[in-house]
Amino acid sequence: MAKPELRQKTKVEYEDSSSLKGTLASVFFLGFFLIITWLGVFYLFINRF
């Protein structure tokens, strides 16, 4: 008869992912870049006419 395996308890360590300040800064930077780029292209479009 096969012996049942005893499950070993393993500790899983989680990284502290509660600080998302870098992610927020990157999203704001990307958003501002897209808005400035869009406004620049819009300005060029308006000035052509």
N, C-alpha and C positions, 0 to 999 in steps of 0.2 A: 504494500500500500504506500502511496506517495505521501510524503510529509507536507503538510501545508506550510507555505512560506510565511514567515513573519514579516510584516511590512515594517520597514524602517522609517522612522519619522525623520524627515529631512527639513532643515530650516531653510526657508527661502528668504533671501535678503532682497529687499526692494530699494531701489534708488529713490532719493527724495525728489519727486517730480512736481512738488507743489509750487516751486519757484519758476514761473514762466515769464519772468521779466525780459529775458533775451528774445523770446518768441514774440512777445508783444511789441518790443522795439523794432524787430525785423518786419513785422506786419505793418506797423505805422510807417516805417521807412519805405517799404514797397508801395504802400497806398499813396503816400505823398509823391513818390517818383511817378507813379502812373497818372495822378491828377495833374502834376506839372507838365508832364509830356503831352497829355491830352489837351491841356490849355494852350500849350505852345503850338501844336498842330492846328487847333481851332483858330488861334490868332493868325497864323499864316494863311489859313483858308479864307478868313474874313478880309484880310488885307489884299488878297488877290483880286477882289471885285470892287 
